[in-house]
């Protein structure tokens, strides 16, 4: 079994995180969340600094690429394995989103939109990060 190349996980994770941030911002705008102040007031929440969300997205990117690297020896390199890793991460998010929906933080429509946009975001970010990942110097796996 191959060892994980952590420098490539870091590189791919940063790229995945940047893609994640960009798509999160775009989905936020497309979902019409322009009245966030009213939503936060409705739920008696305060707005955390955007840096917190950006840091979380970077961590999510790192986790997604690490998962790709971890399952790659069993599933093989390439987009199918990256999609498998992304699907797993997305399923985790939809469970969390569902919990938020059940607590009244998301309407059913917001839950569906978050899950749909989340799928696109996780898939694109994981693919971008996995594209950069290589096991080692002898890794001749085809680029995705």
N, C-alpha and C positions, 0 to 999 in steps of 0.2 A: 504494500500500500504506500502511496506517495505521501510525503509530508506537505503540509500546506505552506505555500509561499506567502508569508505574511506581508512582505513588502509589496507584492502584487495585490494582495487583499486590500492593503491600505490605499494603493493607487486606484484600483477599481472601485473601492468603497467611496473614495472622495468624488470620483466622477459620478458614481451612482447617486451620491448625496446631492451633488449639484443639479443633476437631472431631476431628482426628487423635489428639490426646492423649487425649481422653475415650473414644474408641472403642478405642484401644490399651489403656487401663486396663481397660475393660470386657471386651475379648477376653482379656486376660491372666487376668482372674478367671474367665471362662467356660471357658478352656482348662485350668483346674485347675493353674495354675503356682504354686500356693501353697507348694510345697516347693522354691523356687528355690535355697535354700542347698544342698540335697542335689545338685541338678542342677549347680550351679557347682562344687561339690567334686568331683563325678564327672568333670568335664571339666577340672579343675585351673585354674579361672578365678576371678577375683575379681569381686565385684559393683561395677559402676560406679555413681556417684551417679545418682539418678533425674533430676537436672537435665540430665544428658547426654542421656538419652532424650527429655526434654521439648524440649530445644533441637533435637535431630534431627527430631522431629516437626514443630516449627515450620518448620525448613528444608525438610522434605518438602512441607509445605503451600505454602510460597513457590514451590518448584520446580514444583509441580503447577499453580498459578495462572499462573505465568509461561509454562508450556508451553501452557496454554489460550489465553493472550493471544497467544502467538506463532503458533498455528495458526488462530486465529479469523478472520483475514482470508481465508484459503483455504477453510475449512470453514463459515464463517458463525457468528454468535452462537447460543448456546442450549445446551440440555442434551445434544444429540447430540455437539456438539464437546467439551463438558466430559467426556462419557463416553469419547470417543476419547482425550483427554489422560489421563484416569484409567486407561484400559486400558493405555496405553503405560507409565505409571509402575508399574502393577501387574505387568506382564510383566517389567520390570526387577527388581522385588522377588522375583518367583518364581524368576528365574534365580539371584539371590544366595541365596535360601533353599535352592534345590536344591544349590548348592555347599556350603552349611553341612550339608545332609543327607548329602552324599557324604563330608564330613569326619567324620561321626559325631556332629555336634552336635544333629541332629534325627533322630528316628525317622521312618519313613514316615508314621505317623499324625500326628506333630507337624508334619511338612512340609505335609501335606494341610490340617490345621487352620489353620496359619499362612497358607497361600495363600488359604483360604476367608475367614477373618477379614480378611486383608489386602485382599481384593477389596472387601469391604463398606466397610472403613475408607477406602481410597483413593477409592472411588466417592463416598461421602458427603462426604468432606472436599473433594474437587475440585468437586463440585456446589455446596457451600456457598460456597466461595471464588469460583467462577466466577459465581455469582448476583450478586455484588457488583461484578464487573469491568465497566467501561465504557471505551471507547476515548477519548472526549473529551466535550466539552459537547454536541456535536451528535448524539451517539449515542442513537438512539431505539429501540435493539434491545429487543424485549419481554423482560421479566423471565422468568426460568426458572420 
